[in-house]
Amino acid sequence: MAPASRKSLRTHNPIRAIVDPIMAHSIKCGKERGDGKDQISLALGDPTAYGNIPPCPVIINAITDALTSPGMAAGYVNAVGTTDARIAIHKYHYPTTTTTLQKHEKDKEVVVTTTPDDVIVANGASGSLEIALTALLDEDSVLLVPRPGFPLYQVIAESHGARVIHYDLLPEQGWQVDLDHIDRIISEEEAKTNNDTNNIKVVRGIVVNNPSNPTGAVYSEEHLSQIIRLAEKWNVPIVSDEIYGDLTFGSNVFHPMANIASKLGYSVPVITASGLGKQYLVPGWRLGWIIFQDSRHGSIQEVKKGAQRLAQVVLGASRLAQVAIPAVLNPSNESDVASIAHWKANLHSQVESQAALLCGLLDKCHGLQVIRPQGAMYAMVRIHVRLFDDDIHDDVSFMKLLLEEENIVVLPGQAFGLDKEDHDTTPVFRVVFCA
């Protein structure tokens, strides 16, 4: 019998491990349950699941036009993406300039350039993260990821034999990054390797997700600057997951990590992962990308070359789907510009209204307390277990009983790295308000 590969055996999804056994015996149909309560999922982060918010019409029209054009966008393309798509992505992220002169080290001028050649189009933002982290990590290297955080980073890293260390987010401070915790983690890892004659960095990257899944946090420019300064102190690249982009609420503003790094003199390399799926409501089209913005020291040139080689293994996103990227990121006429702006304003308004409605209702529930989201499509809800009977003792037991009694699905905090053994932390669960 052929054995499974070590990589496949190292691959475990924490959400599936917790949720699948619970969902295995659930009944979706209220009639079959006998109580008329059809299943409602507040767990799936798919904004198209219920069809109440349509995708951006400019995207639909671009694909329709491509299908009726000669050639039908049907052939192979460069493994890193079509030229038009990469130019559009670059222009979207760098609308004003591609080259900046920075002075450092006795006022020597260093040219820091980011071009379309620094872009790789991939099979969704998840595929772009897979390429980036595979190029960055080796066995026994270390990746720092947020807790609570989207488990994909851990799944990818551990599948390659890398170690994952969680750094804390601070719920009382809007889920900001616990900078002191990161500092202690890296300090301890550096101390372990001080005698390593190979001088190879063990901590290879810090993942930052902004806006955040699962917390709904949106970080200020000041806080992002603090993260960059800390990464500079330890000479560690930042992997910035920005799939939700400018989907923010109220006065909260999205600041791309790479823009902040450029303002601070390109002292830290930033690998940005983004895509169209969540911002334009086409998650199933699998349109994502990574952009390598290097530091002034040329820190990640070899990582970028490695990612470009990895992109040749599987030819990324569909050529047809890539037609949508320039259509919305670099529209060719004023009519499309206006249509996109109108659609995005409506999307933001509707998602924010749904967030306010759901969070307001949850706040009225006995024993629950919502931590208000600032953006993205999610909110975290505290469970004050002392206010419930003994059947509810943590987030997983709450999820089970909510499913059994009301046929409503949520995701427990343990699915996002929160430790069930940490009795000093109030249990939480995540809800989705985008559908």
ABEGO torsion letter per residue (X at the ends): XBBBBAAAAABBBAAAAAAAAAAAABBABAAAAGAGBBBBBAABABAAAAGABBBBAAAAAAAAAAAABBGGGABBBBAAEBAAAAAAAAAAABAABABBBBBBGGGBBBBBBBBAAABBBBBEAAAAAAAAAAAABBBGBBBBBBOBBBAAAAAAAAAAGBBBBBBBBBAAAGGBBBAAAAAAAAAAAAAAAAABAAGBBABABBBBBOBBOAAGBBBBAAAAAAAAAAAAAAGBBBBBBAAAEABBBEABBBBBAAAAAAAAGGABBBBBBBEAAAAAGBAAAGBBBBBBBBBAAGAAAAAAAAAAAAAAABBEBBAAAAAAAAAAABBABAAAAAAAAAAAAAAAAAAAAAAAAAAAAAAABBGBBBBBBAEEABBBBBBBAAABBAABABAAAAAAAAAAAAGBBBBBAAAAGBBAABAABBBBBBBBAAX
